[in-house]
Amino acid sequence: MPIRGGDPVRGYEREHVILISRREVLWTLGWAGVSTLVRSPRRTMAAQAEKLLASGAARSHMVYVANELGQSLSVIAGDTLQVTRTIPFKHPPHNLAVGPTGGAVYLTAPTAHRVLRWDVQAGKELEPLAIGDQPHLAVTPDGQQVWVTNHGSHDVTVIDTVHRKLVATVPVGRSPHHVAISQDGQKTYVANHGDGDISVIAVATLQGIGRVKVGHGPHGIGVWGA
C-alpha cells in the first residue's frame, strides 16, 4: 500500500501519532481538522513509513492516536495501516506515551486533570489517576514511572506504574510543556515555556540538578543518547 505525503488518514483530527517500533519512533500531526501521514519535516515521513511497510518491519507494530476532539483512542495495525479498534474515553485525551514493552498506553486528559491508562493486554481502561493541569507526559525506559508536566502548577508529577500511585511532585519552571527522559533513565528534561529554559531532574533522587536557558517559549523537547 503506497503512502504519499498528504494522504488523509481517517478518524484523526489535530492529534499526535506515534508509530512504535524497536528502532524507530515516527510522529505526524494533523491540521485543519484532518490528520495526514506527512513527511518530516513535511517531506520524509511518508517515505520512512513506506520503507517500513515494504520491509515487513512494521508488521508487529501498532500505532496509537489520541483523538482529542473525538474523545477516543485509535489503534492502527502497523502492517496494513488499518484502524483495528477505536476506544472511547470519558475524558478527551490530549497527548500519549506508550510503555517500553507496549503493554500500556498512558494519555493525558487536561480538562479532567487526569492521566488515563489503557491496558493493552487486558483490553480495558484502568482507573485514571487524578493529578494537576497536565498537557504532556513521558515514560521511563524501564516502564516503572510516568512523568507528567503540570502547566498550571509549574511542576511535574511522577507516577509509579507498578503500584499505580503518585510518588512525587517536583517543582520546575513556569508553564512546563513537553518532558523527555534520557535513554539510560537517569535524567528528565522539562521545557519551561514561561521561563524560556529547561529543568534537569535526577530520576533516582527526584531532585532538580540544574536549569539551562534556551530560546523564548520552549515547547517540544527530545533526548538522544544516554
C-alpha positions, 0 to 999 in steps of 0.5 A: 500500500503506497503512502504519499505525503498528504494522504488523509488518514481517517478518524484523526483530527489535530492529534499526535501519532506515534508509530512504535517500533524497536528502532524507530519512533515516527510522529505526524500531526494533523491540521485543519481538522484532518490528520495526514501521514506527512513527511518530516519535516513535511517531506520524509515521513511518508517515505520512512513509513513506506520503507517500513511497510515494504520491509515487513518491519512494521508488521508487529507494530501498532500505532496509537492516536489520541483523538482529542476532539473525538474523545477516543483512542485509535489503534492502527495495525502497523502492517496494513495501516488499518484502524483495528479498534477505536476506544472511547474515553470519558475524558478527551485525551490530549497527548500519549506515551506508550510503555517500553514493552507496549503493554500500556498506553498512558494519555493525558486528559487536561480538562479532567486533570487526569492521566488515563491508562489503557491496558493493552493486554487486558483490553480495558481502561484502568482507573485514571489517576487524578493529578494537576493541569497536565498537557504532556507526559513521558515514560521511563525506559524501564516502564516503572514511572510516568512523568507528567508536566503540570502547566498550571502548577509549574511542576511535574508529577511522577507516577509509579506504574507498578503500584499505580500511585503518585510518588512525587511532585517536583517543582520546575519552571513556569508553564512546563510543556513537553518532558523527555527522559534520557535513554539510560533513565537517569535524567528528565528534561522539562521545557519551561515555556514561561521561563524560556529554559529547561529543568534537569531532574535526577530520576533516582533522587527526584531532585532538580540538578540544574536549569539551562536557558534556551530560546523564548517559549520552549515547547517540544523537547527530545533526548538522544543518547544516554 
